[in-house]
Amino acid sequence: MELRSEDVFAEGVAILRKEKIASATTAARLLLCFVLGTKDFRAHTVSPADAERFRTLIVQHKAGCPVSKLIGSRAFWDQTFYVNENVLDPRPDSETLIEAVLQAIPENTTSSQILDLGTGSGCLLGTLLVHRPYMRGIGVDCSLQALFVAQKNAVRLGTANRTHFICSNWTAALAQKHNFEVIISNPPYISRRDIPALPKSVLYDPLIALDGGEDGLACYREIASSIMPLLCHKGQLFLEVGQGQQRAVKKIFNILRYAQSYKDLSGRVRVLQFIKE
Ligand SMILES: C[S@@+](CC[C@H](N)C(=O)[O-])C[C@H]1O[C@@H](n2cnc3c(N)ncnc32)[C@H](O)[C@@H]1O
């Protein structure tokens, strides 16, 4: 017998609320819409099989699995990205980097290339290329599985013909001399000892996307050691940083001129901008 979608939804919300899950209503709505393949569940009835599928997802979410990982997509800036267990979920904090680059690079910029180190789902590079339609980009990641997701996202966004993905340990597989006007990176920056204490939901992200070595700064050091020949004169580097890493990352990149920092919505410094002179 078909069930009323409102009742199925209310049951899901109640289960999540009982566990004090934040945004229980939004989570239950996204999960039910996903199961029913619709944008508005209220217009539908629910079969017993779909109700069971929905309950299973609610239980998985209750156990800590993020909604994005359950439905396979996540909104970022003004786009939606495929995600899976091989990529970091795009985070609202990383939208600070988009804001910084869009401020720095005029809309009609031509013939200029962006290099994205540690592209993951491709959310940073893809969003920038959507908004800078004359630019091209290279996305690098050491995870081939992540690059499959990034490629799928580039096709979804319509930027695939301007994007090239390379599987590489940071810059190792790139030609020694390049002339990138813009390099961006949101490298793994969590200190290894802090990883076990992260909220359960973060542990659904791949470890390779989180682990910044003993002090969280290992990837910045690696990137700094090879970035100079890749940036053109006046080229700009934008780096996402973790909480409290601002000073240490500035020091690591003192081979470039520090330009300015950008804060996220909670007022924390999230992005540093450097210029090659
Ligand atoms: C914090 S995630 C960022 C993903 C995406 N750019 C974003 O902002 O959502 C870091 C990414 O760096 C990649 N990565 C880690 N170590 C790497 C290495 N040695 N070389 C290249 N990429 C690496 C990970 O696979 C992961 O996709």
The ligand as an SDF file (V2000), in Angstrom:
LIG
                    3D

 27 29  0  0  0  0  0  0  0  0999 V2000
   41.6360   18.8870    1.1230 C   0  0  0  0  0  0  0  0  0  0  0  0
   41.3970   17.9710   -0.3710 S   0  0  0  0  0  0  0  0  0  0  0  0
   40.8380   19.2700   -1.4630 C   0  0  0  0  0  0  0  0  0  0  0  0
   39.9120   18.8110   -2.5480 C   0  0  0  0  0  0  0  0  0  0  0  0
   39.2610   19.9520   -3.3540 C   0  0  0  0  0  0  0  0  0  0  0  0
   40.2610   20.7750   -3.9960 N   0  0  0  0  0  0  0  0  0  0  0  0
   38.4120   20.8090   -2.4490 C   0  0  0  0  0  0  0  0  0  0  0  0
   38.8060   21.9520   -2.1380 O   0  0  0  0  0  0  0  0  0  0  0  0
   37.3320   20.3580   -2.0340 O   0  0  0  0  0  0  0  0  0  0  0  0
   43.0760   17.6850   -0.8550 C   0  0  0  0  0  0  0  0  0  0  0  0
   43.2830   16.9160   -2.1270 C   0  0  0  0  0  0  0  0  0  0  0  0
   44.6960   16.7630   -2.3150 O   0  0  0  0  0  0  0  0  0  0  0  0
   44.9580   15.4750   -2.8360 C   0  0  0  0  0  0  0  0  0  0  0  0
   46.3490   15.1110   -2.4940 N   0  0  0  0  0  0  0  0  0  0  0  0
   46.8350   14.6600   -1.3140 C   0  0  0  0  0  0  0  0  0  0  0  0
   48.1440   14.4240   -1.4170 N   0  0  0  0  0  0  0  0  0  0  0  0
   48.5110   14.7210   -2.6890 C   0  0  0  0  0  0  0  0  0  0  0  0
   49.7430   14.6740   -3.3960 C   0  0  0  0  0  0  0  0  0  0  0  0
   50.8810   14.2590   -2.8130 N   0  0  0  0  0  0  0  0  0  0  0  0
   49.7410   15.0540   -4.6860 N   0  0  0  0  0  0  0  0  0  0  0  0
   48.5940   15.4660   -5.2940 C   0  0  0  0  0  0  0  0  0  0  0  0
   47.3940   15.5370   -4.6770 N   0  0  0  0  0  0  0  0  0  0  0  0
   47.3580   15.1790   -3.3770 C   0  0  0  0  0  0  0  0  0  0  0  0
   43.9150   14.5770   -2.1890 C   0  0  0  0  0  0  0  0  0  0  0  0
   43.7200   13.3970   -2.9280 O   0  0  0  0  0  0  0  0  0  0  0  0
   42.6960   15.5150   -2.1510 C   0  0  0  0  0  0  0  0  0  0  0  0
   41.9060   15.3280   -3.2900 O   0  0  0  0  0  0  0  0  0  0  0  0
  1  2  1  0
  2  3  1  0
  2 10  1  0
  3  4  1  0
  4  5  1  0
  5  6  1  0
  5  7  1  0
  7  8  2  0
  7  9  1  0
 10 11  1  0
 11 12  1  0
 11 26  1  0
 12 13  1  0
 13 14  1  0
 13 24  1  0
 14 15  1  0
 14 23  1  0
 15 16  2  0
 16 17  1  0
 17 18  1  0
 17 23  2  0
 18 19  1  0
 18 20  2  0
 20 21  1  0
 21 22  2  0
 22 23  1  0
 24 25  1  0
 24 26  1  0
 26 27  1  0
M  CHG  2   2   1   9  -1
M  END
$$$$
